[in-house]
Every structure is written in structure tokens, then in C-alpha cells.
Amino acid sequence: MAELIIVRHGQASFGARNYDDLSDLGRQQSRALGDTLRALDWVPDRMITGSLMRQKQTLEEMGFAGAAEEHAGWNEYDFHDLLNSRYGGVAPDDVITDRKTHFRALRETLADWQTQGIPGAGETWGQFCDRVETSRQSAVRAGAERVLVVSSGGAIARLVAASLGLQNDQMIALNLQIKNTSTSRFVFSKEKFFLHEFNSVPHFHNLERAALMTYS
């Protein structure tokens, strides 16, 4: 059986003008993961990222040799667009800059998006699900035994929920607990695809690196 490891990108720049840029901590997290995978003798023979800068930066900091493919289907849902659309065009400042307010609003917004849609949003829930599935199918095509994907929390949570046959509200719960640079491992063959491990952070399992762990 082949393996697919999907990594959530390192910590991005929450509250900054450009969110789509790794923080210094995010770069440290990414390097720690790359070092740990190499120490475990897990080196990918195929690498894929979405088209977001924070995803590409994460893979670069991990330090594996070779070129990566780009597949925009692995991108996060556009949470700024969803929040702005839900609030009639522009979300209140604290929804963007205050972590507690932001994640409460995001949970409510995702629930609305899934159940009744959000008028004006650039992507529907169904379109998001379809592109994640298309990305999965592309990643597990024949030709590689160890596939590494760098994606984002929403796409990873959707893939996990779909693989386990979970309800949509469980996807939201999964999404909001995925740690930066955590790994979710799937095994696959031509006929099979199933979850083996979720939201793992072996690279933070020592006192020196424990402080690197973040959720946003």
C-alpha cells in the first residue's frame, strides 16, 4: 500500500495585512517537521502543494530535494471572502483581528455555508467538496509510493470527514483542531483509500520543540 501524508501549512501571519505568509514560528515548525520525517527515513517521491504562498513556503522550509507539483484544489476555502460575504460585504474588524471572535464567527459561517449557502460567496460548499475530491484523486494516481501534500486545515478536514463518512458539522470540529504542520496519513491502492493517522505532530514531542505548537 502507498502512503499519502498531508501537512497543514506552518503558522501564517494572523491579523497581518498579508495573512498568506509564514510567520517566523511557522518557518521553524516547517523545518522541524522536515527534519523529523528525514530522521524517520520518510522521504517523498512525489510532492504537491496548493497555490497559496504559505503552503509553498512550508514545503520549501521542510527542505526536501526535488520539484513540487502545484494543484490549486488543495487551497483553503477563502475564509476572508466567506466572512465578508456573510456580513454583507465587509466583516467587522474584530472578526478579522481578534482570535476568539474570529474563530467563533468562522464556526458559525462554515455552518451556514454548508447548510444554506452564503449569497455572494465566490465558492459554494459543493464546489469546495468537489475540488478537494478531485485533488485527492490526482494525488493518489499510480506512480508514487510516498506522496507528500502541503494543504490547509479546511481541505484536510474535508478529506478526513469524507474518508470516514462523517457529517458536515464534524468537518468543522476537525478543521478547528488541526495543528500547524501536523500530518494526516492515508494509505491507498488502486481500489482503497483510508485514514491511518490524523493531526499528528511527532516533531513537537520533546521539551525543546513543544513550544512551537500552534493551532492558528
C-alpha positions in Angstrom: 0.0 0.0 0.0 1.2 3.5 -0.8 1.1 6.4 1.6 -0.2 9.9 1.4 0.9 12.4 4.1 -1.0 15.7 4.1 0.6 18.5 6.0 -1.2 21.6 7.2 1.0 24.6 6.5 3.0 26.3 9.2 1.7 29.2 11.2 0.7 32.1 8.9 0.5 35.8 9.7 -2.8 36.1 11.5 -4.1 39.7 11.7 -1.5 41.0 9.3 -2.2 42.8 6.0 -1.0 39.7 4.2 -2.1 36.5 6.0 -0.7 34.3 3.3 2.9 34.4 4.5 4.5 32.2 7.1 5.5 33.7 10.4 8.9 33.1 11.8 7.4 30.5 14.0 5.7 28.9 11.0 9.1 28.5 9.4 10.6 26.9 12.5 7.6 24.5 12.6 8.2 23.5 9.0 11.9 22.9 9.4 11.2 20.8 12.5 8.8 18.6 10.5 11.2 18.1 7.6 14.0 17.1 10.0 11.7 14.6 11.8 10.5 13.0 8.6 14.0 12.5 7.4 15.1 11.1 10.7 12.2 8.6 10.4 13.5 7.7 6.9 10.3 9.0 5.3 11.3 10.9 2.1 8.6 11.6 -0.5 8.9 10.5 -4.1 6.1 13.0 -5.1 5.4 16.4 -3.6 2.3 18.6 -4.2 1.2 22.0 -2.8 -1.8 24.2 -3.4 -1.1 27.6 -5.0 -1.0 29.5 -1.7 2.2 31.1 -0.6 2.1 29.7 2.9 1.8 26.2 1.5 4.7 26.6 -0.8 6.8 28.2 1.9 6.1 25.3 4.2 7.4 22.8 1.7 10.4 24.9 1.0 11.3 25.1 4.6 10.9 21.4 5.1 14.0 21.0 2.9 13.2 18.1 0.6 15.0 18.0 -2.7 13.1 18.0 -6.0 10.4 19.9 -7.7 6.8 20.1 -6.4 3.6 20.0 -8.4 1.0 22.7 -7.8 -2.7 21.9 -7.6 -5.0 24.7 -6.5 -7.6 22.2 -5.4 -5.6 21.9 -2.2 -6.1 25.5 -1.3 -8.0 26.6 1.8 -11.6 27.8 1.3 -11.4 31.6 1.1 -12.4 32.4 4.7 -12.0 36.2 4.2 -14.5 36.0 1.3 -16.9 33.9 3.3 -16.8 36.2 6.4 -17.1 39.3 4.3 -20.0 37.9 2.3 -21.8 36.7 5.5 -21.5 40.2 7.0 -22.9 41.9 3.9 -19.6 42.9 2.2 -17.1 43.7 5.0 -16.6 41.8 8.2 -16.2 43.8 11.4 -12.6 44.5 12.3 -12.6 42.2 15.4 -13.8 39.2 13.3 -10.5 39.6 11.3 -8.1 40.5 14.0 -9.3 39.0 17.3 -8.6 35.3 17.5 -11.5 34.4 19.8 -14.0 36.4 17.9 -12.6 35.2 14.5 -12.9 31.5 15.2 -16.4 31.8 16.8 -17.6 33.7 13.7 -15.8 31.2 11.4 -17.5 28.3 13.0 -20.9 29.9 12.5 -20.1 30.9 9.0 -19.0 27.5 8.0 -22.2 26.0 9.3 -24.2 28.5 7.3 -22.1 27.8 4.2 -22.7 24.1 4.5 -26.5 24.2 5.2 -27.9 27.1 3.3 -25.1 28.7 1.4 -23.8 32.3 1.7 -25.0 34.7 -1.0 -22.2 36.4 -2.8 -19.5 33.9 -1.8 -17.1 33.1 -4.5 -17.3 29.3 -3.9 -20.2 27.1 -2.8 -19.8 24.3 -0.3 -20.4 21.8 -3.0 -17.7 23.3 -5.3 -15.3 23.1 -2.4 -16.0 19.4 -1.7 -15.7 18.6 -5.4 -12.3 20.2 -5.8 -10.9 18.5 -2.7 -12.0 15.2 -4.1 -10.5 16.0 -7.5 -7.2 16.8 -5.8 -7.3 13.6 -3.8 -7.8 11.6 -7.0 -4.9 13.3 -8.7 -2.6 12.8 -5.7 -3.2 9.0 -5.5 -2.7 8.2 -9.1 -0.3 5.4 -9.9 3.4 6.1 -9.9 4.4 7.1 -6.4 4.6 5.2 -3.1 5.2 8.1 -0.8 3.2 11.3 -1.6 3.6 14.5 0.4 0.9 17.2 0.1 1.0 20.6 1.8 -2.5 21.9 2.2 -4.7 23.7 4.7 -7.0 22.9 7.6 -10.3 23.0 5.8 -9.2 20.9 2.9 -7.6 18.3 5.2 -10.7 18.2 7.5 -13.0 17.7 4.4 -10.8 14.9 3.2 -10.8 13.2 6.6 -14.5 13.6 7.1 -15.2 12.2 3.6 -13.0 9.2 4.1 -14.8 8.4 7.4 -18.3 9.2 6.1 -18.8 11.9 8.8 -21.5 14.5 8.8 -20.6 18.1 7.7 -20.7 19.5 11.2 -18.0 17.1 12.2 -15.8 18.5 9.4 -16.0 21.9 11.2 -14.9 20.3 14.5 -12.0 18.6 12.8 -11.0 21.8 10.9 -10.7 23.9 14.1 -8.4 21.5 15.9 -5.8 20.8 13.2 -2.4 22.0 14.3 0.1 23.9 12.2 2.4 21.5 10.3 0.5 18.5 11.7 0.4 15.4 9.5 -2.6 13.3 8.5 -1.6 10.0 6.9 -3.7 7.9 4.4 -2.9 4.6 2.8 -4.1 3.8 -0.6 -4.1 1.4 -3.5 -6.0 1.4 -6.8 -9.1 0.2 -5.0 -8.7 1.5 -1.5 -8.2 4.8 0.4 -8.4 5.1 4.1 -7.2 7.2 7.1 -4.4 5.8 9.1 -3.4 8.8 11.3 -4.8 12.3 12.0 -3.3 15.6 13.2 0.0 14.1 14.3 2.9 16.2 15.5 5.8 13.9 16.1 8.2 16.8 15.5 6.9 18.6 18.7 7.3 15.6 21.0 10.1 16.9 23.1 10.5 19.8 25.6 12.6 21.9 23.3 10.0 21.9 20.4 6.8 21.7 22.4 6.6 25.5 22.5 6.4 25.5 18.7 2.9 24.0 18.6 0.1 26.3 17.4 -3.4 26.0 16.0 -3.6 29.2 14.0 
